[in-house]
Amino acid sequence: EGDSVLLGKRTDRSFAPQKWCLPGGFVEFDEDFLSAAIREVREETGLQVAIRSILSVVSNFLAAELHTLVVVLLADVVGGKPAAGDDLEELRWVSLRGPFPDLAFEADRHIIERYARTRLEGVPVDPLYAGGTIKT
């Protein structure tokens, strides 16, 4: 939203409890990654989004048994009302320039700082090859 990014504070039952992160989650067996992103944002924030592009793809080496591949997407809020849910207990719009609260994942800081510095729009998502509500 303009010069801000939405972060969520993780609940005590999540990995890295009480730390902040970009909204996100896991892809279910029967969904594509874009539909998963739209669903996860809705579940965690109450907001409906339209995806604009892929900003980056990064690896998170979180623990010996937990290594994730993260597809970072740029999206616009198109509906809903902000309300923390699922694995988040609080939401906060934070300036892209910081300061940032205690972040759970170094990759989140990297992505936010790089976007703030470059304003690169990323790679457009082709709606012909992906499910979900895609902004074209």
LINDAKA-V500595 format. One record per backbone hydrogen bond with DSSP energy under -0.5 kcal/mol. NH is the residue of the N-H (numbers start at 1). CO is the residue of the C=O. E is the energy in kcal/mol with one decimal. If there is no record, write none. Layout:
# LINDAKA-V500595
NH | CO | E
NH | CO | E
This chain:
# LINDAKA-V500595
4 | 1 | -1.9
5 | 94 | -2.7
7 | 5 | -0.6
7 | 92 | -2.6
8 | 21 | -2.8
9 | 90 | -2.7
10 | 8 | -0.5
10 | 19 | -3.3
11 | 87 | -2.4
14 | 11 | -1.5
17 | 14 | -0.6
18 | 10 | -2.0
19 | 16 | -1.4
20 | 102 | -2.8
21 | 8 | -1.9
23 | 6 | -0.6
31 | 28 | -1.6
36 | 32 | -2.2
37 | 33 | -1.9
38 | 34 | -2.3
39 | 35 | -2.5
40 | 36 | -3.1
41 | 37 | -2.5
42 | 38 | -2.0
43 | 39 | -2.9
44 | 40 | -2.6
45 | 41 | -2.5
46 | 41 | -0.5
46 | 42 | -1.9
47 | 41 | -0.7
48 | 79 | -2.5
50 | 76 | -2.4
51 | 133 | -1.2
52 | 74 | -3.6
53 | 74 | -1.5
54 | 123 | -2.7
55 | 53 | -0.6
55 | 72 | -2.9
56 | 72 | -1.4
58 | 70 | -2.6
60 | 68 | -2.8
61 | 59 | -0.5
62 | 60 | -1.0
62 | 66 | -1.6
63 | 66 | -1.9
66 | 63 | -1.6
68 | 60 | -2.4
70 | 58 | -3.7
70 | 68 | -0.6
71 | 69 | -0.5
72 | 56 | -3.0
72 | 70 | -0.7
73 | 71 | -0.6
74 | 53 | -2.7
75 | 73 | -0.5
76 | 50 | -2.6
78 | 48 | -3.0
79 | 48 | -1.2
81 | 46 | -0.8
83 | 45 | -3.0
85 | 44 | -1.7
88 | 85 | -2.2
89 | 9 | -3.1
90 | 9 | -0.8
92 | 7 | -2.3
94 | 5 | -2.8
94 | 92 | -0.5
96 | 3 | -2.8
98 | 95 | -2.0
103 | 101 | -0.6
104 | 20 | -3.4
108 | 105 | -0.8
109 | 105 | -1.2
110 | 106 | -2.3
111 | 107 | -2.6
112 | 108 | -2.6
113 | 109 | -2.9
114 | 110 | -2.5
115 | 111 | -2.5
116 | 112 | -2.6
117 | 113 | -2.0
118 | 114 | -2.6
119 | 115 | -2.6
123 | 54 | -2.4
124 | 122 | -0.5
125 | 52 | -1.0
127 | 125 | -0.7
129 | 126 | -1.7
130 | 127 | -0.8
134 | 132 | -0.9
135 | 51 | -1.8
136 | 134 | -0.5
